[in-house]
């Protein structure tokens, strides 16, 4: 055996200084890893339970609901979503989970933002639906046919009926008369008849003036093409097309409202005396026996 071979063999033997140093390093690293694992096991539960990362779903802060909402949007949403009793800010999916929780509520039109803050706090910016009309429907109860009112927003979305006392539903909001059929969808979903959304878009422009104009309801007319009329005790008011769908040469929706307010101020449609028919499609000129705008 050559001297060089003997030298390499000596360096690799367990009794050599180099081998002893190597084994010592391995032992130190192994001991360090064991200490770290033991320390993590000891403190992991305490770290995970730190209160500044945890909050109850009931502590979520949402945009204050407007006065017309009587439901508890926060508690209803949390209960329906079956959220856990504690939420953790360190959960990467937390904002999407909370957004989905409130998106499902029938009063919420849109979740604009979910923000996590430290220590544990979650802020949710919501856009709420606004009621603009009540749709007249018929239903059978205890063998008797009765009529009821179902609230909708400007898009024809069905709203929770329990938030509206009967007198409020009757007196405050425009009524829509289509075919008296009850919707085949639940609250928070759009009415399955598009005519409801069209009538609701008209109601949204009139809801603030409904009592002043002494109107009764919005009705759909299918003769000569679909259009809408406003029932009044004293005159026939032809509204025409839904806002944004006006025919060529038809007066725009905002101007129709101004014409009605002007006529009301002149007592043309708000007194107790019968008045000529008012066709708002032709800039509000009081007309009697004049045919409708061609469709």
C-alpha positions as CSV (number, residue, x, y, z in Angstrom):
1,X,0.0,0.0,0.0
2,X,1.4,3.4,-0.9
3,X,1.7,6.3,1.5
4,X,-1.0,8.2,-0.2
5,X,-3.4,5.4,0.2
6,X,-2.6,5.0,3.8
7,X,-3.2,8.8,4.3
8,X,-6.7,8.7,2.7
9,X,-7.6,5.6,4.8
10,X,-6.5,7.3,8.0
11,X,-8.6,10.4,7.3
12,X,-11.7,8.3,6.8
13,X,-11.3,6.1,9.8
14,X,-13.6,6.7,12.7
15,X,-10.7,7.4,15.0
16,X,-9.3,10.2,12.9
17,X,-9.6,13.8,14.0
18,X,-11.6,14.8,10.9
19,X,-14.1,12.1,11.4
20,X,-14.6,13.0,15.0
21,X,-15.2,16.7,14.1
22,X,-17.7,15.6,11.4
23,X,-19.7,13.4,13.9
24,X,-19.6,16.2,16.4
25,X,-21.2,18.6,13.9
26,X,-23.8,16.1,13.0
27,X,-24.6,15.6,16.7
28,X,-24.9,19.4,17.3
29,X,-27.2,19.9,14.3
30,X,-29.4,17.0,15.4
31,X,-29.6,18.3,18.9
32,X,-30.6,21.8,17.6
33,X,-33.3,20.3,15.4
34,X,-34.7,18.3,18.4
35,X,-34.7,21.4,20.6
36,X,-36.5,23.4,17.9
37,X,-39.1,20.7,17.4
38,X,-39.7,20.4,21.1
39,X,-39.9,24.1,21.5
40,X,-42.5,24.4,18.7
41,X,-44.6,21.6,20.1
42,X,-44.5,23.4,23.4
43,X,-45.4,26.9,22.1
44,X,-47.5,26.1,19.0
45,X,-50.8,25.8,20.9
46,X,-50.1,29.1,22.7
47,X,-49.2,30.8,19.4
48,X,-52.3,29.5,17.6
49,X,-54.5,30.7,20.4
50,X,-53.2,34.2,20.6
51,X,-56.3,36.4,20.9
52,X,-55.1,39.2,18.6
53,X,-55.5,36.7,15.7
54,X,-58.9,35.4,16.7
55,X,-62.4,36.8,16.6
56,X,-66.0,35.7,16.8
57,X,-68.2,36.0,13.6
58,X,-70.5,38.2,15.6
59,X,-67.7,40.7,15.9
60,X,-67.4,41.3,12.2
61,X,-68.1,45.0,11.4
62,X,-70.4,45.6,8.4
63,X,-71.8,48.7,6.7
64,X,-74.7,50.0,8.8
65,X,-78.0,48.8,7.2
66,X,-80.4,51.5,6.1
67,X,-83.7,52.1,7.9
68,X,-85.8,50.0,5.6
69,X,-84.0,46.8,6.6
70,X,-85.4,45.3,9.7
71,X,-83.5,42.0,9.4
72,X,-80.3,41.4,11.3
73,X,-78.0,41.1,8.3
74,X,-75.0,40.1,10.3
75,X,-76.5,37.3,12.5
76,X,-78.7,36.0,9.6
77,X,-75.6,35.7,7.3
78,X,-73.4,34.1,9.9
79,X,-76.1,31.6,10.9
80,X,-76.9,30.7,7.3
81,X,-73.2,30.2,6.4
82,X,-72.6,28.1,9.5
83,X,-69.3,29.9,10.2
84,X,-67.1,28.4,13.1
85,X,-67.3,30.0,16.5
86,X,-63.8,31.5,16.0
87,X,-62.3,33.0,12.9
88,X,-58.5,33.3,12.4
89,X,-56.9,36.3,10.7
90,X,-54.1,34.0,9.5
91,X,-56.5,32.0,7.4
92,X,-55.6,32.9,3.8
93,X,-59.2,32.1,2.6
94,X,-60.9,34.2,5.3
95,X,-61.8,37.2,3.2
96,X,-63.3,35.1,0.4
97,X,-65.3,33.0,3.0
98,X,-66.7,36.2,4.6
99,X,-67.5,37.7,1.2
100,X,-69.4,34.6,0.2
101,X,-71.2,34.7,3.6
102,X,-72.8,38.1,2.9
103,X,-73.2,37.8,-0.8
104,X,-75.9,35.1,-0.1
105,X,-78.1,37.5,2.0
106,X,-81.1,38.7,0.1
107,X,-80.6,42.3,1.3
108,X,-77.0,42.5,0.0
109,X,-76.6,43.6,-3.6
110,X,-72.9,43.5,-3.6
111,X,-69.9,43.0,-1.3
112,X,-67.4,45.7,-2.2
113,X,-64.6,45.0,0.2
114,X,-63.5,42.7,3.1
115,X,-60.5,44.0,5.1
116,X,-58.6,42.2,7.8
117,X,-57.1,44.4,10.6
118,X,-54.7,43.5,13.4
119,X,-55.5,42.9,16.2
120,X,-58.4,40.7,15.2
121,X,-60.9,42.8,13.3
122,X,-62.7,42.3,10.0
123,X,-64.5,45.2,8.1
124,X,-67.0,44.4,5.4
125,X,-68.3,47.1,3.0
126,X,-71.7,46.2,1.7
127,X,-74.1,47.7,-0.8
128,X,-77.7,47.0,0.1
129,X,-80.7,46.6,-2.1
130,X,-83.3,49.4,-1.9
131,X,-87.1,48.6,-2.2
132,X,-88.8,50.6,-4.9
133,X,-92.2,48.8,-5.4
134,X,-94.7,46.2,-4.2
135,X,-95.8,43.6,-6.7
136,X,-99.5,42.5,-6.4
137,X,-99.9,38.7,-6.2
138,X,-102.7,36.2,-5.4
139,X,-102.3,33.2,-3.2
140,X,-104.6,30.6,-1.7
141,X,-104.7,30.3,2.1
142,X,-107.1,28.0,4.0
143,X,-109.0,27.5,0.8
144,X,-109.5,31.3,0.2
145,X,-107.9,33.3,-2.6
146,X,-106.2,36.4,-1.1
147,X,-104.0,39.1,-2.4
148,X,-100.6,40.1,-1.1
149,X,-97.7,42.4,-1.8
150,X,-94.1,41.3,-2.5
151,X,-91.3,43.9,-2.4
152,X,-88.8,44.3,-5.2
153,X,-85.8,46.5,-5.9
154,X,-85.0,48.4,-9.1
155,X,-83.7,45.2,-10.8
156,X,-86.8,43.2,-10.0
157,X,-85.1,41.3,-7.2
158,X,-87.4,39.8,-4.6
159,X,-86.9,41.2,-1.1
160,X,-87.8,39.7,2.3
161,X,-91.5,40.4,2.9
162,X,-91.1,40.2,6.7
163,X,-89.3,43.5,6.8
164,X,-92.4,45.4,5.7
165,X,-95.4,46.1,7.9
166,X,-98.7,45.9,5.9
167,X,-99.5,49.6,6.2
168,X,-96.0,50.6,5.0
169,X,-96.1,48.3,2.1
170,X,-99.5,49.7,1.0
171,X,-98.9,53.4,1.5
172,X,-95.2,54.1,0.9
173,X,-94.4,52.2,-2.3
174,X,-95.7,52.1,-5.8
175,X,-97.7,48.9,-6.6
176,X,-97.1,46.9,-9.7
177,X,-99.9,44.9,-11.4
178,X,-98.7,42.3,-14.0
179,X,-100.6,39.0,-13.8
180,X,-100.9,38.4,-10.0
181,X,-98.7,35.3,-10.3
182,X,-96.4,34.6,-7.4
183,X,-92.6,34.5,-8.2
184,X,-91.0,31.1,-8.7
185,X,-87.8,32.3,-7.0
186,X,-86.8,33.0,-3.4
187,X,-85.8,36.3,-1.8
188,X,-82.5,37.6,-3.2
189,X,-83.3,36.3,-6.7
190,X,-84.7,38.2,-9.7
191,X,-88.4,37.8,-10.4
192,X,-88.8,35.3,-13.2
193,X,-91.0,37.6,-15.3
194,X,-88.9,40.4,-16.9
195,X,-91.9,42.7,-17.0
196,X,-91.6,43.1,-13.2
197,X,-88.0,44.5,-13.6
198,X,-89.3,46.9,-16.3
199,X,-92.1,48.2,-14.1
200,X,-89.7,48.4,-11.1
201,X,-87.4,50.6,-13.1
202,X,-90.3,53.0,-13.6
203,X,-91.3,52.8,-10.0
204,X,-87.7,53.7,-8.9
205,X,-88.2,57.1,-10.6
206,X,-91.6,57.7,-9.0
207,X,-91.2,56.2,-5.4
208,X,-90.2,59.6,-4.0
209,X,-93.3,61.3,-5.5
210,X,-95.9,58.5,-5.4
211,X,-98.1,60.0,-2.7
212,X,-97.7,63.5,-4.1
213,X,-98.9,62.4,-7.5
214,X,-101.8,60.4,-6.0
215,X,-101.1,57.3,-8.2
216,X,-102.5,53.8,-7.6
217,X,-100.4,51.3,-9.5
218,X,-98.2,50.6,-12.5
219,X,-99.9,48.3,-15.0
220,X,-98.6,46.6,-18.1
221,X,-100.4,46.9,-21.4
222,X,-99.8,44.4,-24.3
223,X,-102.1,45.9,-26.9
224,X,-100.2,47.5,-29.8
225,X,-96.9,46.5,-28.3
226,X,-95.9,46.3,-24.6
227,X,-96.0,49.5,-22.7
228,X,-96.8,50.7,-19.2
229,X,-99.5,52.9,-17.8
230,X,-100.0,54.6,-14.4
231,X,-103.4,54.3,-12.7
232,X,-104.8,57.4,-11.1
233,X,-108.2,58.1,-9.7
234,X,-108.7,61.0,-12.0
235,X,-106.9,60.4,-15.3
236,X,-105.3,57.8,-17.5
237,X,-101.5,58.3,-17.6
238,X,-99.6,56.5,-20.4
239,X,-96.0,56.1,-19.4
240,X,-94.7,54.1,-22.4
241,X,-91.5,52.2,-22.5
242,X,-89.2,51.4,-19.5
243,X,-86.4,53.8,-18.8
244,X,-83.5,53.3,-21.3
245,X,-85.8,51.5,-23.8
246,X,-87.6,54.5,-25.2
247,X,-88.7,54.3,-28.8
248,X,-87.5,56.9,-31.4
249,X,-89.1,60.3,-30.6
250,X,-90.4,59.1,-27.3
251,X,-89.8,61.4,-24.3
252,X,-87.0,60.2,-22.0
253,X,-87.9,58.9,-18.5
254,X,-86.5,61.8,-16.4
255,X,-88.5,64.3,-18.5
256,X,-91.6,62.3,-18.1
257,X,-91.3,62.6,-14.3
258,X,-90.8,66.4,-14.6
259,X,-93.9,66.7,-16.7
260,X,-95.9,64.7,-14.2
261,X,-94.7,66.9,-11.3
262,X,-95.5,70.0,-13.3
263,X,-99.0,68.8,-14.1
264,X,-99.5,67.9,-10.4
265,X,-98.5,71.3,-9.4
266,X,-101.0,72.7,-11.8
267,X,-103.6,70.3,-10.4
268,X,-104.0,68.6,-13.7
269,X,-103.7,65.1,-12.4
270,X,-103.8,65.4,-8.6
271,X,-107.2,67.0,-7.9
272,X,-110.5,65.2,-7.6
273,X,-111.8,66.2,-11.0
274,X,-111.5,64.0,-14.0
275,X,-108.7,65.1,-16.3
276,X,-107.8,64.3,-20.0
277,X,-105.6,61.4,-20.7
278,X,-101.9,62.2,-20.3
279,X,-99.6,60.6,-22.8
280,X,-96.1,61.0,-21.4
281,X,-94.5,59.5,-24.6
282,X,-95.3,62.7,-26.4
283,X,-93.6,65.2,-24.0
284,X,-96.6,65.2,-21.7
285,X,-99.1,67.0,-23.8
286,X,-102.6,66.3,-22.5
287,X,-104.3,64.3,-25.2
288,X,-107.7,62.7,-25.5
289,X,-108.4,60.0,-27.9
290,X,-104.9,60.2,-29.5
291,X,-103.3,57.0,-30.6
292,X,-100.1,55.7,-29.0
293,X,-96.6,56.2,-30.4
294,X,-96.0,53.6,-33.1
295,X,-94.0,50.6,-31.9
